[in-house]
């Protein structure tokens, strides 16, 4: 489950990196990745493949009698739900 949560956050970081590299091509930067957006996206394929391998390899793992993948997805859903609830509460 740790690999699922950490790997998903890492893949989201790569997605954000590609989005920023694509959206702000004229912005000044302290460094550039050679190859542009395509090379930046290719850098995320390794972690994405490793995450996929971990999901396939441990698909039948259990956490407290619940499928670990279902449990991990439930934990991931708690983040956006908690964020939305705190935004609504702060707006009041």
HTML snippet that shows the backbone in 3Dmol.js (N, CA, C, O; Angstrom):
<script src="https://3Dmol.org/build/3Dmol-min.js"></script>
<div id="view" style="width:600px;height:400px;position:relative"></div>
<script>
const pdb = `
ATOM      1  N   UNK A   1       0.824  -1.176   0.000  1.00  0.00           N
ATOM      2  CA  UNK A   1       0.000   0.000   0.000  1.00  0.00           C
ATOM      3  C   UNK A   1       0.876   1.251   0.000  1.00  0.00           C
ATOM      4  O   UNK A   1       0.519   2.256  -0.613  1.00  0.00           O
ATOM      5  N   UNK A   2       1.998   1.196   0.670  1.00  0.00           N
ATOM      6  CA  UNK A   2       2.919   2.331   0.698  1.00  0.00           C
ATOM      7  C   UNK A   2       3.393   2.662  -0.717  1.00  0.00           C
ATOM      8  O   UNK A   2       3.466   3.831  -1.094  1.00  0.00           O
ATOM      9  N   UNK A   3       3.712   1.635  -1.492  1.00  0.00           N
ATOM     10  CA  UNK A   3       4.163   1.851  -2.868  1.00  0.00           C
ATOM     11  C   UNK A   3       3.031   2.455  -3.696  1.00  0.00           C
ATOM     12  O   UNK A   3       3.281   3.322  -4.534  1.00  0.00           O
ATOM     13  N   UNK A   4       1.814   2.022  -3.482  1.00  0.00           N
ATOM     14  CA  UNK A   4       0.668   2.575  -4.203  1.00  0.00           C
ATOM     15  C   UNK A   4       0.518   4.067  -3.921  1.00  0.00           C
ATOM     16  O   UNK A   4       0.397   4.863  -4.852  1.00  0.00           O
ATOM     17  N   UNK A   5       0.525   4.448  -2.658  1.00  0.00           N
ATOM     18  CA  UNK A   5       0.326   5.849  -2.298  1.00  0.00           C
ATOM     19  C   UNK A   5       1.502   6.715  -2.734  1.00  0.00           C
ATOM     20  O   UNK A   5       1.306   7.775  -3.328  1.00  0.00           O
ATOM     21  N   UNK A   6       2.713   6.273  -2.446  1.00  0.00           N
ATOM     22  CA  UNK A   6       3.883   7.063  -2.824  1.00  0.00           C
ATOM     23  C   UNK A   6       4.036   7.120  -4.340  1.00  0.00           C
ATOM     24  O   UNK A   6       4.317   8.182  -4.896  1.00  0.00           O
ATOM     25  N   UNK A   7       3.856   5.993  -5.006  1.00  0.00           N
ATOM     26  CA  UNK A   7       3.996   5.947  -6.461  1.00  0.00           C
ATOM     27  C   UNK A   7       2.982   6.824  -7.164  1.00  0.00           C
ATOM     28  O   UNK A   7       3.307   7.483  -8.151  1.00  0.00           O
ATOM     29  N   UNK A   8       1.756   6.841  -6.665  1.00  0.00           N
ATOM     30  CA  UNK A   8       0.731   7.695  -7.256  1.00  0.00           C
ATOM     31  C   UNK A   8       1.075   9.168  -7.073  1.00  0.00           C
ATOM     32  O   UNK A   8       0.887   9.964  -7.992  1.00  0.00           O
ATOM     33  N   UNK A   9       1.575   9.538  -5.902  1.00  0.00           N
ATOM     34  CA  UNK A   9       1.962  10.937  -5.694  1.00  0.00           C
ATOM     35  C   UNK A   9       3.143  11.306  -6.583  1.00  0.00           C
ATOM     36  O   UNK A   9       3.214  12.433  -7.074  1.00  0.00           O
ATOM     37  N   UNK A  10       4.057  10.388  -6.795  1.00  0.00           N
ATOM     38  CA  UNK A  10       5.201  10.653  -7.665  1.00  0.00           C
ATOM     39  C   UNK A  10       4.750  10.831  -9.114  1.00  0.00           C
ATOM     40  O   UNK A  10       5.239  11.722  -9.808  1.00  0.00           O
ATOM     41  N   UNK A  11       3.830   9.997  -9.570  1.00  0.00           N
ATOM     42  CA  UNK A  11       3.321  10.134 -10.932  1.00  0.00           C
ATOM     43  C   UNK A  11       2.588  11.471 -11.093  1.00  0.00           C
ATOM     44  O   UNK A  11       2.695  12.117 -12.136  1.00  0.00           O
ATOM     45  N   UNK A  12       1.845  11.884 -10.063  1.00  0.00           N
ATOM     46  CA  UNK A  12       1.171  13.184 -10.122  1.00  0.00           C
ATOM     47  C   UNK A  12       2.176  14.331 -10.190  1.00  0.00           C
ATOM     48  O   UNK A  12       1.913  15.343 -10.840  1.00  0.00           O
ATOM     49  N   UNK A  13       3.322  14.186  -9.530  1.00  0.00           N
ATOM     50  CA  UNK A  13       4.371  15.199  -9.626  1.00  0.00           C
ATOM     51  C   UNK A  13       4.913  15.292 -11.050  1.00  0.00           C
ATOM     52  O   UNK A  13       5.164  16.389 -11.547  1.00  0.00           O
ATOM     53  N   UNK A  14       5.094  14.158 -11.702  1.00  0.00           N
ATOM     54  CA  UNK A  14       5.551  14.160 -13.091  1.00  0.00           C
ATOM     55  C   UNK A  14       4.502  14.784 -14.017  1.00  0.00           C
ATOM     56  O   UNK A  14       4.849  15.509 -14.950  1.00  0.00           O
ATOM     57  N   UNK A  15       3.232  14.505 -13.761  1.00  0.00           N
ATOM     58  CA  UNK A  15       2.167  15.113 -14.558  1.00  0.00           C
ATOM     59  C   UNK A  15       2.199  16.636 -14.399  1.00  0.00           C
ATOM     60  O   UNK A  15       2.062  17.368 -15.379  1.00  0.00           O
ATOM     61  N   UNK A  16       2.379  17.109 -13.166  1.00  0.00           N
ATOM     62  CA  UNK A  16       2.468  18.550 -12.933  1.00  0.00           C
ATOM     63  C   UNK A  16       3.690  19.142 -13.632  1.00  0.00           C
ATOM     64  O   UNK A  16       3.615  20.237 -14.191  1.00  0.00           O
ATOM     65  N   UNK A  17       4.808  18.431 -13.605  1.00  0.00           N
ATOM     66  CA  UNK A  17       6.021  18.907 -14.278  1.00  0.00           C
ATOM     67  C   UNK A  17       5.795  19.063 -15.779  1.00  0.00           C
ATOM     68  O   UNK A  17       6.220  20.052 -16.377  1.00  0.00           O
ATOM     69  N   UNK A  18       5.131  18.094 -16.377  1.00  0.00           N
ATOM     70  CA  UNK A  18       4.853  18.166 -17.813  1.00  0.00           C
ATOM     71  C   UNK A  18       3.896  19.312 -18.103  1.00  0.00           C
ATOM     72  O   UNK A  18       4.079  20.038 -19.080  1.00  0.00           O
ATOM     73  N   UNK A  19       2.878  19.484 -17.268  1.00  0.00           N
ATOM     74  CA  UNK A  19       1.918  20.572 -17.474  1.00  0.00           C
ATOM     75  C   UNK A  19       2.595  21.935 -17.399  1.00  0.00           C
ATOM     76  O   UNK A  19       2.330  22.805 -18.228  1.00  0.00           O
ATOM     77  N   UNK A  20       3.460  22.124 -16.418  1.00  0.00           N
ATOM     78  CA  UNK A  20       4.153  23.409 -16.277  1.00  0.00           C
ATOM     79  C   UNK A  20       5.117  23.610 -17.435  1.00  0.00           C
ATOM     80  O   UNK A  20       5.224  24.718 -17.961  1.00  0.00           O
ATOM     81  N   UNK A  21       5.808  22.577 -17.834  1.00  0.00           N
ATOM     82  CA  UNK A  21       6.755  22.699 -18.953  1.00  0.00           C
ATOM     83  C   UNK A  21       6.018  23.031 -20.246  1.00  0.00           C
ATOM     84  O   UNK A  21       6.542  23.761 -21.088  1.00  0.00           O
ATOM     85  N   UNK A  22       4.822  22.508 -20.406  1.00  0.00           N
ATOM     86  CA  UNK A  22       4.050  22.751 -21.619  1.00  0.00           C
ATOM     87  C   UNK A  22       3.368  24.116 -21.596  1.00  0.00           C
ATOM     88  O   UNK A  22       3.320  24.803 -22.617  1.00  0.00           O
ATOM     89  N   UNK A  23       2.848  24.509 -20.451  1.00  0.00           N
ATOM     90  CA  UNK A  23       2.063  25.732 -20.363  1.00  0.00           C
ATOM     91  C   UNK A  23       2.923  26.997 -20.325  1.00  0.00           C
ATOM     92  O   UNK A  23       2.504  28.043 -20.821  1.00  0.00           O
ATOM     93  N   UNK A  24       4.088  26.911 -19.758  1.00  0.00           N
ATOM     94  CA  UNK A  24       4.903  28.113 -19.553  1.00  0.00           C
ATOM     95  C   UNK A  24       6.234  27.979 -20.268  1.00  0.00           C
ATOM     96  O   UNK A  24       7.287  28.008 -19.632  1.00  0.00           O
ATOM     97  N   UNK A  25       6.198  27.835 -21.573  1.00  0.00           N
ATOM     98  CA  UNK A  25       7.433  27.632 -22.329  1.00  0.00           C
ATOM     99  C   UNK A  25       8.320  28.864 -22.350  1.00  0.00           C
ATOM    100  O   UNK A  25       9.530  28.744 -22.545  1.00  0.00           O
ATOM    101  N   UNK A  26       7.748  30.048 -22.155  1.00  0.00           N
ATOM    102  CA  UNK A  26       8.533  31.274 -22.204  1.00  0.00           C
ATOM    103  C   UNK A  26       9.037  31.733 -20.838  1.00  0.00           C
ATOM    104  O   UNK A  26       9.758  32.728 -20.758  1.00  0.00           O
ATOM    105  N   UNK A  27       8.683  31.045 -19.781  1.00  0.00           N
ATOM    106  CA  UNK A  27       9.076  31.455 -18.426  1.00  0.00           C
ATOM    107  C   UNK A  27      10.574  31.233 -18.213  1.00  0.00           C
ATOM    108  O   UNK A  27      11.131  30.238 -18.676  1.00  0.00           O
ATOM    109  N   UNK A  28      11.228  32.172 -17.504  1.00  0.00           N
ATOM    110  CA  UNK A  28      12.649  31.966 -17.203  1.00  0.00           C
ATOM    111  C   UNK A  28      12.819  30.818 -16.204  1.00  0.00           C
ATOM    112  O   UNK A  28      12.047  30.692 -15.254  1.00  0.00           O
ATOM    113  N   UNK A  29      13.833  29.988 -16.430  1.00  0.00           N
ATOM    114  CA  UNK A  29      14.061  28.815 -15.575  1.00  0.00           C
ATOM    115  C   UNK A  29      15.537  28.678 -15.265  1.00  0.00           C
ATOM    116  O   UNK A  29      16.385  29.027 -16.086  1.00  0.00           O
ATOM    117  N   UNK A  30      15.845  28.173 -14.084  1.00  0.00           N
ATOM    118  CA  UNK A  30      17.257  27.966 -13.763  1.00  0.00           C
ATOM    119  C   UNK A  30      17.877  26.803 -14.544  1.00  0.00           C
ATOM    120  O   UNK A  30      19.100  26.730 -14.673  1.00  0.00           O
ATOM    121  N   UNK A  31      17.046  25.892 -15.066  1.00  0.00           N
ATOM    122  CA  UNK A  31      17.544  24.781 -15.885  1.00  0.00           C
ATOM    123  C   UNK A  31      16.439  24.334 -16.827  1.00  0.00           C
ATOM    124  O   UNK A  31      15.263  24.616 -16.601  1.00  0.00           O
ATOM    125  N   UNK A  32      16.821  23.649 -17.864  1.00  0.00           N
ATOM    126  CA  UNK A  32      15.863  23.084 -18.821  1.00  0.00           C
ATOM    127  C   UNK A  32      16.203  21.612 -19.034  1.00  0.00           C
ATOM    128  O   UNK A  32      17.370  21.222 -19.007  1.00  0.00           O
ATOM    129  N   UNK A  33      15.184  20.816 -19.241  1.00  0.00           N
ATOM    130  CA  UNK A  33      15.386  19.408 -19.541  1.00  0.00           C
ATOM    131  C   UNK A  33      15.547  19.292 -21.050  1.00  0.00           C
ATOM    132  O   UNK A  33      14.643  19.673 -21.793  1.00  0.00           O
ATOM    133  N   UNK A  34      16.679  18.772 -21.517  1.00  0.00           N
ATOM    134  CA  UNK A  34      16.858  18.635 -22.963  1.00  0.00           C
ATOM    135  C   UNK A  34      15.785  17.720 -23.559  1.00  0.00           C
ATOM    136  O   UNK A  34      15.462  16.679 -22.985  1.00  0.00           O
ATOM    137  N   UNK A  35      15.247  18.105 -24.688  1.00  0.00           N
ATOM    138  CA  UNK A  35      14.236  17.287 -25.344  1.00  0.00           C
ATOM    139  C   UNK A  35      12.840  17.833 -25.203  1.00  0.00           C
ATOM    140  O   UNK A  35      11.910  17.305 -25.812  1.00  0.00           O
ATOM    141  N   UNK A  36      12.665  18.881 -24.413  1.00  0.00           N
ATOM    142  CA  UNK A  36      11.364  19.527 -24.286  1.00  0.00           C
ATOM    143  C   UNK A  36      10.339  18.704 -23.532  1.00  0.00           C
ATOM    144  O   UNK A  36      10.669  17.871 -22.688  1.00  0.00           O
ATOM    145  N   UNK A  37       9.084  18.966 -23.863  1.00  0.00           N
ATOM    146  CA  UNK A  37       7.961  18.337 -23.157  1.00  0.00           C
ATOM    147  C   UNK A  37       7.941  16.828 -23.357  1.00  0.00           C
ATOM    148  O   UNK A  37       7.599  16.084 -22.438  1.00  0.00           O
ATOM    149  N   UNK A  38       8.305  16.374 -24.545  1.00  0.00           N
ATOM    150  CA  UNK A  38       8.290  14.936 -24.822  1.00  0.00           C
ATOM    151  C   UNK A  38       9.291  14.195 -23.925  1.00  0.00           C
ATOM    152  O   UNK A  38       8.966  13.148 -23.365  1.00  0.00           O
ATOM    153  N   UNK A  39      10.482  14.729 -23.792  1.00  0.00           N
ATOM    154  CA  UNK A  39      11.475  14.103 -22.918  1.00  0.00           C
ATOM    155  C   UNK A  39      11.053  14.186 -21.454  1.00  0.00           C
ATOM    156  O   UNK A  39      11.290  13.262 -20.676  1.00  0.00           O
ATOM    157  N   UNK A  40      10.427  15.301 -21.090  1.00  0.00           N
ATOM    158  CA  UNK A  40       9.935  15.446 -19.712  1.00  0.00           C
ATOM    159  C   UNK A  40       8.881  14.391 -19.412  1.00  0.00           C
ATOM    160  O   UNK A  40       8.891  13.795 -18.335  1.00  0.00           O
ATOM    161  N   UNK A  41       7.974  14.155 -20.348  1.00  0.00           N
ATOM    162  CA  UNK A  41       6.946  13.122 -20.164  1.00  0.00           C
ATOM    163  C   UNK A  41       7.580  11.734 -20.114  1.00  0.00           C
ATOM    164  O   UNK A  41       7.143  10.877 -19.346  1.00  0.00           O
ATOM    165  N   UNK A  42       8.612  11.512 -20.937  1.00  0.00           N
ATOM    166  CA  UNK A  42       9.275  10.197 -20.954  1.00  0.00           C
ATOM    167  C   UNK A  42       9.953   9.884 -19.629  1.00  0.00           C
ATOM    168  O   UNK A  42      10.082   8.717 -19.258  1.00  0.00           O
ATOM    169  N   UNK A  43      10.390  10.923 -18.906  1.00  0.00           N
ATOM    170  CA  UNK A  43      11.020  10.695 -17.603  1.00  0.00           C
ATOM    171  C   UNK A  43      10.058  10.054 -16.606  1.00  0.00           C
ATOM    172  O   UNK A  43      10.495   9.357 -15.690  1.00  0.00           O
ATOM    173  N   UNK A  44       8.778  10.276 -16.768  1.00  0.00           N
ATOM    174  CA  UNK A  44       7.795   9.701 -15.855  1.00  0.00           C
ATOM    175  C   UNK A  44       7.391   8.279 -16.178  1.00  0.00           C
ATOM    176  O   UNK A  44       6.685   7.649 -15.392  1.00  0.00           O
ATOM    177  N   UNK A  45       7.822   7.757 -17.321  1.00  0.00           N
ATOM    178  CA  UNK A  45       7.421   6.400 -17.701  1.00  0.00           C
ATOM    179  C   UNK A  45       8.022   5.318 -16.805  1.00  0.00           C
ATOM    180  O   UNK A  45       7.375   4.306 -16.538  1.00  0.00           O
ATOM    181  N   UNK A  46       9.243   5.524 -16.345  1.00  0.00           N
ATOM    182  CA  UNK A  46       9.872   4.542 -15.448  1.00  0.00           C
ATOM    183  C   UNK A  46       9.107   4.366 -14.148  1.00  0.00           C
ATOM    184  O   UNK A  46       8.740   3.243 -13.802  1.00  0.00           O
ATOM    185  N   UNK A  47       8.852   5.470 -13.403  1.00  0.00           N
ATOM    186  CA  UNK A  47       8.056   5.335 -12.178  1.00  0.00           C
ATOM    187  C   UNK A  47       6.649   4.811 -12.439  1.00  0.00           C
ATOM    188  O   UNK A  47       6.111   4.055 -11.630  1.00  0.00           O
ATOM    189  N   UNK A  48       6.048   5.203 -13.562  1.00  0.00           N
ATOM    190  CA  UNK A  48       4.716   4.714 -13.889  1.00  0.00           C
ATOM    191  C   UNK A  48       4.737   3.206 -14.138  1.00  0.00           C
ATOM    192  O   UNK A  48       3.838   2.495 -13.689  1.00  0.00           O
ATOM    193  N   UNK A  49       5.750   2.711 -14.846  1.00  0.00           N
ATOM    194  CA  UNK A  49       5.888   1.279 -15.085  1.00  0.00           C
ATOM    195  C   UNK A  49       6.120   0.504 -13.796  1.00  0.00           C
ATOM    196  O   UNK A  49       5.569  -0.580 -13.606  1.00  0.00           O
ATOM    197  N   UNK A  50       6.936   1.062 -12.914  1.00  0.00           N
ATOM    198  CA  UNK A  50       7.198   0.418 -11.622  1.00  0.00           C
ATOM    199  C   UNK A  50       5.929   0.357 -10.781  1.00  0.00           C
ATOM    200  O   UNK A  50       5.671  -0.645 -10.114  1.00  0.00           O
ATOM    201  N   UNK A  51       5.140   1.421 -10.812  1.00  0.00           N
ATOM    202  CA  UNK A  51       3.871   1.429 -10.085  1.00  0.00           C
ATOM    203  C   UNK A  51       2.920   0.372 -10.652  1.00  0.00           C
ATOM    204  O   UNK A  51       2.258  -0.341  -9.897  1.00  0.00           O
ATOM    205  N   UNK A  52       2.855   0.272 -11.972  1.00  0.00           N
ATOM    206  CA  UNK A  52       2.019  -0.752 -12.591  1.00  0.00           C
ATOM    207  C   UNK A  52       2.461  -2.153 -12.230  1.00  0.00           C
ATOM    208  O   UNK A  52       1.630  -3.019 -11.958  1.00  0.00           O
ATOM    209  N   UNK A  53       3.787  -2.388 -12.224  1.00  0.00           N
ATOM    210  CA  UNK A  53       4.319  -3.695 -11.840  1.00  0.00           C
ATOM    211  C   UNK A  53       3.946  -4.029 -10.400  1.00  0.00           C
ATOM    212  O   UNK A  53       3.549  -5.155 -10.103  1.00  0.00           O
ATOM    213  N   UNK A  54       4.074  -3.043  -9.500  1.00  0.00           N
ATOM    214  CA  UNK A  54       3.740  -3.272  -8.090  1.00  0.00           C
ATOM    215  C   UNK A  54       2.259  -3.580  -7.924  1.00  0.00           C
ATOM    216  O   UNK A  54       1.891  -4.414  -7.097  1.00  0.00           O
ATOM    217  N   UNK A  55       1.403  -2.916  -8.702  1.00  0.00           N
ATOM    218  CA  UNK A  55      -0.029  -3.185  -8.614  1.00  0.00           C
ATOM    219  C   UNK A  55      -0.363  -4.596  -9.070  1.00  0.00           C
ATOM    220  O   UNK A  55      -1.161  -5.286  -8.435  1.00  0.00           O
ATOM    221  N   UNK A  56       0.249  -5.026 -10.171  1.00  0.00           N
ATOM    222  CA  UNK A  56      -0.008  -6.372 -10.686  1.00  0.00           C
ATOM    223  C   UNK A  56       0.552  -7.433  -9.730  1.00  0.00           C
ATOM    224  O   UNK A  56      -0.108  -8.432  -9.443  1.00  0.00           O
ATOM    225  N   UNK A  57       1.754  -7.206  -9.252  1.00  0.00           N
ATOM    226  CA  UNK A  57       2.423  -8.185  -8.385  1.00  0.00           C
ATOM    227  C   UNK A  57       1.689  -8.378  -7.053  1.00  0.00           C
ATOM    228  O   UNK A  57       1.647  -9.486  -6.519  1.00  0.00           O
ATOM    229  N   UNK A  58       1.117  -7.306  -6.526  1.00  0.00           N
ATOM    230  CA  UNK A  58       0.495  -7.377  -5.199  1.00  0.00           C
ATOM    231  C   UNK A  58      -1.016  -7.203  -5.259  1.00  0.00           C
ATOM    232  O   UNK A  58      -1.616  -6.718  -4.300  1.00  0.00           O
ATOM    233  N   UNK A  59      -1.639  -7.587  -6.359  1.00  0.00           N
ATOM    234  CA  UNK A  59      -3.080  -7.385  -6.543  1.00  0.00           C
ATOM    235  C   UNK A  59      -3.916  -8.152  -5.514  1.00  0.00           C
ATOM    236  O   UNK A  59      -5.021  -7.717  -5.188  1.00  0.00           O
ATOM    237  N   UNK A  60      -3.428  -9.264  -5.002  1.00  0.00           N
ATOM    238  CA  UNK A  60      -4.209 -10.060  -4.059  1.00  0.00           C
ATOM    239  C   UNK A  60      -3.830  -9.815  -2.601  1.00  0.00           C
ATOM    240  O   UNK A  60      -4.275 -10.550  -1.719  1.00  0.00           O
ATOM    241  N   UNK A  61      -3.025  -8.807  -2.339  1.00  0.00           N
ATOM    242  CA  UNK A  61      -2.617  -8.488  -0.968  1.00  0.00           C
ATOM    243  C   UNK A  61      -3.815  -7.957  -0.174  1.00  0.00           C
ATOM    244  O   UNK A  61      -4.666  -7.251  -0.715  1.00  0.00           O
ATOM    245  N   UNK A  62      -3.867  -8.303   1.105  1.00  0.00           N
ATOM    246  CA  UNK A  62      -4.972  -7.914   1.977  1.00  0.00           C
ATOM    247  C   UNK A  62      -4.478  -6.991   3.093  1.00  0.00           C
ATOM    248  O   UNK A  62      -3.367  -7.147   3.600  1.00  0.00           O
ATOM    249  N   UNK A  63      -5.322  -6.029   3.464  1.00  0.00           N
ATOM    250  CA  UNK A  63      -5.071  -5.149   4.608  1.00  0.00           C
ATOM    251  C   UNK A  63      -6.299  -5.232   5.501  1.00  0.00           C
ATOM    252  O   UNK A  63      -7.350  -4.685   5.166  1.00  0.00           O
ATOM    253  N   UNK A  64      -6.176  -5.898   6.611  1.00  0.00           N
ATOM    254  CA  UNK A  64      -7.309  -6.036   7.529  1.00  0.00           C
ATOM    255  C   UNK A  64      -8.521  -6.704   6.902  1.00  0.00           C
ATOM    256  O   UNK A  64      -9.656  -6.338   7.209  1.00  0.00           O
ATOM    257  N   UNK A  65      -8.299  -7.669   6.037  1.00  0.00           N
ATOM    258  CA  UNK A  65      -9.395  -8.386   5.408  1.00  0.00           C
ATOM    259  C   UNK A  65      -9.975  -7.698   4.181  1.00  0.00           C
ATOM    260  O   UNK A  65     -10.932  -8.190   3.584  1.00  0.00           O
ATOM    261  N   UNK A  66      -9.394  -6.551   3.802  1.00  0.00           N
ATOM    262  CA  UNK A  66      -9.853  -5.794   2.633  1.00  0.00           C
ATOM    263  C   UNK A  66      -8.738  -5.815   1.603  1.00  0.00           C
ATOM    264  O   UNK A  66      -7.560  -5.793   1.959  1.00  0.00           O
ATOM    265  N   UNK A  67      -9.106  -5.858   0.318  1.00  0.00           N
ATOM    266  CA  UNK A  67      -8.115  -5.799  -0.738  1.00  0.00           C
ATOM    267  C   UNK A  67      -7.285  -4.527  -0.574  1.00  0.00           C
ATOM    268  O   UNK A  67      -7.841  -3.442  -0.402  1.00  0.00           O
ATOM    269  N   UNK A  68      -5.973  -4.653  -0.627  1.00  0.00           N
ATOM    270  CA  UNK A  68      -5.075  -3.520  -0.395  1.00  0.00           C
ATOM    271  C   UNK A  68      -5.271  -2.423  -1.429  1.00  0.00           C
ATOM    272  O   UNK A  68      -5.156  -1.243  -1.100  1.00  0.00           O
ATOM    273  N   UNK A  69      -5.564  -2.787  -2.670  1.00  0.00           N
ATOM    274  CA  UNK A  69      -5.794  -1.783  -3.707  1.00  0.00           C
ATOM    275  C   UNK A  69      -7.047  -0.970  -3.396  1.00  0.00           C
ATOM    276  O   UNK A  69      -7.037   0.255  -3.515  1.00  0.00           O
ATOM    277  N   UNK A  70      -8.119  -1.641  -3.000  1.00  0.00           N
ATOM    278  CA  UNK A  70      -9.355  -0.936  -2.648  1.00  0.00           C
ATOM    279  C   UNK A  70      -9.139  -0.051  -1.425  1.00  0.00           C
ATOM    280  O   UNK A  70      -9.640   1.072  -1.371  1.00  0.00           O
ATOM    281  N   UNK A  71      -8.404  -0.549  -0.460  1.00  0.00           N
ATOM    282  CA  UNK A  71      -8.114   0.229   0.745  1.00  0.00           C
ATOM    283  C   UNK A  71      -7.296   1.472   0.392  1.00  0.00           C
ATOM    284  O   UNK A  71      -7.591   2.570   0.864  1.00  0.00           O
ATOM    285  N   UNK A  72      -6.270   1.293  -0.438  1.00  0.00           N
ATOM    286  CA  UNK A  72      -5.432   2.415  -0.854  1.00  0.00           C
ATOM    287  C   UNK A  72      -6.205   3.460  -1.635  1.00  0.00           C
ATOM    288  O   UNK A  72      -6.013   4.660  -1.435  1.00  0.00           O
ATOM    289  N   UNK A  73      -7.084   3.008  -2.529  1.00  0.00           N
ATOM    290  CA  UNK A  73      -7.913   3.950  -3.284  1.00  0.00           C
ATOM    291  C   UNK A  73      -8.857   4.717  -2.360  1.00  0.00           C
ATOM    292  O   UNK A  73      -9.121   5.901  -2.571  1.00  0.00           O
ATOM    293  N   UNK A  74      -9.356   4.036  -1.344  1.00  0.00           N
ATOM    294  CA  UNK A  74     -10.198   4.714  -0.351  1.00  0.00           C
ATOM    295  C   UNK A  74      -9.427   5.780   0.408  1.00  0.00           C
ATOM    296  O   UNK A  74      -9.941   6.872   0.651  1.00  0.00           O
ATOM    297  N   UNK A  75      -8.195   5.464   0.783  1.00  0.00           N
ATOM    298  CA  UNK A  75      -7.352   6.440   1.474  1.00  0.00           C
ATOM    299  C   UNK A  75      -7.070   7.631   0.560  1.00  0.00           C
ATOM    300  O   UNK A  75      -7.079   8.779   1.005  1.00  0.00           O
ATOM    301  N   UNK A  76      -6.820   7.352  -0.723  1.00  0.00           N
ATOM    302  CA  UNK A  76      -6.565   8.442  -1.677  1.00  0.00           C
ATOM    303  C   UNK A  76      -7.783   9.342  -1.835  1.00  0.00           C
ATOM    304  O   UNK A  76      -7.632  10.557  -1.970  1.00  0.00           O
ATOM    305  N   UNK A  77      -8.976   8.778  -1.820  1.00  0.00           N
ATOM    306  CA  UNK A  77     -10.191   9.580  -1.958  1.00  0.00           C
ATOM    307  C   UNK A  77     -10.443  10.466  -0.745  1.00  0.00           C
ATOM    308  O   UNK A  77     -11.105  11.498  -0.855  1.00  0.00           O
ATOM    309  N   UNK A  78      -9.923  10.073   0.397  1.00  0.00           N
ATOM    310  CA  UNK A  78     -10.104  10.889   1.595  1.00  0.00           C
ATOM    311  C   UNK A  78      -9.413  12.246   1.467  1.00  0.00           C
ATOM    312  O   UNK A  78      -9.871  13.224   2.057  1.00  0.00           O
ATOM    313  N   UNK A  79      -8.323  12.320   0.710  1.00  0.00           N
ATOM    314  CA  UNK A  79      -7.601  13.585   0.546  1.00  0.00           C
ATOM    315  C   UNK A  79      -8.462  14.663  -0.087  1.00  0.00           C
ATOM    316  O   UNK A  79      -8.673  15.707   0.529  1.00  0.00           O
ATOM    317  N   UNK A  80      -8.977  14.445  -1.316  1.00  0.00           N
ATOM    318  CA  UNK A  80      -9.827  15.469  -1.931  1.00  0.00           C
ATOM    319  C   UNK A  80     -11.108  15.752  -1.139  1.00  0.00           C
ATOM    320  O   UNK A  80     -11.566  16.894  -1.092  1.00  0.00           O
ATOM    321  N   UNK A  81     -11.684  14.721  -0.519  1.00  0.00           N
ATOM    322  CA  UNK A  81     -12.889  14.940   0.282  1.00  0.00           C
ATOM    323  C   UNK A  81     -12.593  15.820   1.492  1.00  0.00           C
ATOM    324  O   UNK A  81     -13.375  16.714   1.815  1.00  0.00           O
ATOM    325  N   UNK A  82     -11.481  15.574   2.154  1.00  0.00           N
ATOM    326  CA  UNK A  82     -11.087  16.386   3.302  1.00  0.00           C
ATOM    327  C   UNK A  82     -10.788  17.812   2.866  1.00  0.00           C
ATOM    328  O   UNK A  82     -11.160  18.764   3.553  1.00  0.00           O
ATOM    329  N   UNK A  83     -10.120  17.965   1.731  1.00  0.00           N
ATOM    330  CA  UNK A  83      -9.808  19.289   1.207  1.00  0.00           C
ATOM    331  C   UNK A  83     -11.095  20.068   0.928  1.00  0.00           C
ATOM    332  O   UNK A  83     -11.223  21.228   1.319  1.00  0.00           O
ATOM    333  N   UNK A  84     -12.039  19.427   0.254  1.00  0.00           N
ATOM    334  CA  UNK A  84     -13.309  20.089  -0.060  1.00  0.00           C
ATOM    335  C   UNK A  84     -14.057  20.466   1.212  1.00  0.00           C
ATOM    336  O   UNK A  84     -14.612  21.561   1.302  1.00  0.00           O
ATOM    337  N   UNK A  85     -14.075  19.575   2.191  1.00  0.00           N
ATOM    338  CA  UNK A  85     -14.781  19.859   3.439  1.00  0.00           C
ATOM    339  C   UNK A  85     -14.149  21.032   4.184  1.00  0.00           C
ATOM    340  O   UNK A  85     -14.865  21.864   4.740  1.00  0.00           O
ATOM    341  N   UNK A  86     -12.824  21.110   4.203  1.00  0.00           N
ATOM    342  CA  UNK A  86     -12.181  22.224   4.904  1.00  0.00           C
ATOM    343  C   UNK A  86     -12.369  23.529   4.150  1.00  0.00           C
ATOM    344  O   UNK A  86     -12.460  24.585   4.777  1.00  0.00           O
ATOM    345  N   UNK A  87     -12.432  23.491   2.819  1.00  0.00           N
ATOM    346  CA  UNK A  87     -12.698  24.718   2.032  1.00  0.00           C
ATOM    347  C   UNK A  87     -14.105  25.227   2.301  1.00  0.00           C
ATOM    348  O   UNK A  87     -14.320  26.429   2.456  1.00  0.00           O
ATOM    349  N   UNK A  88     -15.060  24.307   2.355  1.00  0.00           N
ATOM    350  CA  UNK A  88     -16.452  24.708   2.629  1.00  0.00           C
ATOM    351  C   UNK A  88     -16.559  25.280   4.028  1.00  0.00           C
ATOM    352  O   UNK A  88     -17.225  26.293   4.242  1.00  0.00           O
ATOM    353  N   UNK A  89     -15.911  24.641   4.971  1.00  0.00           N
ATOM    354  CA  UNK A  89     -15.976  25.105   6.362  1.00  0.00           C
ATOM    355  C   UNK A  89     -15.295  26.457   6.529  1.00  0.00           C
ATOM    356  O   UNK A  89     -15.771  27.305   7.284  1.00  0.00           O
ATOM    357  N   UNK A  90     -14.171  26.663   5.822  1.00  0.00           N
ATOM    358  CA  UNK A  90     -13.451  27.939   5.926  1.00  0.00           C
ATOM    359  C   UNK A  90     -14.233  29.073   5.265  1.00  0.00           C
ATOM    360  O   UNK A  90     -14.088  30.231   5.658  1.00  0.00           O
ATOM    361  N   UNK A  91     -15.052  28.758   4.273  1.00  0.00           N
ATOM    362  CA  UNK A  91     -15.833  29.782   3.587  1.00  0.00           C
ATOM    363  C   UNK A  91     -16.978  30.312   4.450  1.00  0.00           C
ATOM    364  O   UNK A  91     -17.486  31.403   4.189  1.00  0.00           O
ATOM    365  N   UNK A  92     -17.381  29.581   5.444  1.00  0.00           N
ATOM    366  CA  UNK A  92     -18.493  29.993   6.317  1.00  0.00           C
ATOM    367  C   UNK A  92     -18.048  31.006   7.276  1.00  0.00           C
ATOM    368  O   UNK A  92     -18.842  31.474   8.092  1.00  0.00           O
TER     369      UNK A  92
END
`;
const viewer = $3Dmol.createViewer("view");
viewer.addModel(pdb, "pdb");
viewer.setStyle({}, {cartoon: {color: "spectrum"}});
viewer.zoomTo();
viewer.render();
</script>
